[in-house]
Amino acid sequence: MRNFLKKTFARLMKDEKGVTLVEYGIALTLAVLVGVGALTTLGENVDAEMTQASDVLTDNDAATPTPTP
């Protein structure tokens, strides 16, 4: 059993077929993490700007007198 494990481990160490797949997986994971981080930051900035614009519009509506008939 021990000899089988040694041979199997030695064969796996020489096999490089899965290395490229692992590298692509790591690159894809990093790209997704960077994309999620960028979109999260962008979303927070857009939310802050929209809230500020909404507050300005709401304040202007409150300051504008309603004409009486």
C-alpha positions as CSV (number, residue, x, y, z in Angstrom):
1,M,0.0,0.0,0.0
2,R,2.8,2.4,0.9
3,N,4.5,1.7,-2.4
4,F,1.3,2.4,-4.3
5,L,1.0,5.7,-2.5
6,K,4.6,6.7,-3.3
7,K,4.1,5.8,-7.0
8,T,0.8,7.7,-7.2
9,F,2.2,10.7,-5.5
10,A,5.3,10.7,-7.8
11,R,3.1,10.4,-10.9
12,L,0.9,13.3,-9.7
13,M,4.0,15.5,-9.1
14,K,5.1,15.0,-12.7
15,D,1.7,15.6,-14.2
16,E,1.3,19.2,-15.3
17,K,-2.0,18.9,-17.1
18,G,-4.0,20.5,-14.3
19,V,-1.6,23.3,-13.6
20,T,-2.9,25.6,-16.4
21,L,-6.5,25.0,-15.2
22,V,-5.5,26.0,-11.7
23,E,-3.7,29.1,-12.9
24,Y,-6.8,30.2,-14.9
25,G,-8.9,29.5,-11.9
26,I,-6.7,31.7,-9.7
27,A,-6.7,34.5,-12.4
28,L,-10.4,34.3,-12.7
29,T,-10.9,34.5,-9.0
30,L,-8.7,37.5,-8.7
31,A,-10.5,39.2,-11.6
32,V,-13.9,38.6,-10.0
33,L,-12.7,39.9,-6.7
34,V,-11.3,43.1,-8.3
35,G,-14.5,43.5,-10.3
36,V,-16.8,43.1,-7.2
37,G,-14.7,45.6,-5.3
38,A,-14.8,48.1,-8.0
39,L,-18.5,47.8,-8.6
40,T,-19.2,48.0,-4.8
41,T,-17.2,51.2,-4.6
42,L,-18.9,52.6,-7.6
43,G,-22.3,51.7,-6.3
44,E,-21.6,53.4,-3.0
45,N,-20.5,56.6,-4.8
46,V,-23.5,56.6,-7.0
47,D,-25.8,56.1,-4.0
48,A,-24.2,59.0,-2.2
49,E,-24.6,61.3,-5.2
50,M,-28.2,60.3,-5.8
51,T,-29.1,60.8,-2.1
52,Q,-27.5,64.2,-2.2
53,A,-29.4,65.1,-5.4
54,S,-32.6,63.9,-3.9
55,D,-32.1,65.9,-0.7
56,V,-31.5,69.1,-2.8
57,L,-34.7,68.5,-4.8
58,T,-36.7,67.8,-1.6
59,D,-35.3,70.9,0.1
60,N,-36.2,73.0,-3.0
61,D,-39.7,71.6,-3.1
62,A,-40.2,72.5,0.6
63,A,-38.9,76.0,0.1
64,T,-41.1,76.7,-2.9
65,P,-44.4,78.2,-1.8
66,T,-47.5,76.7,-3.2
67,P,-49.6,79.4,-4.9
68,T,-53.0,80.0,-3.4
69,P,-56.1,80.4,-5.6
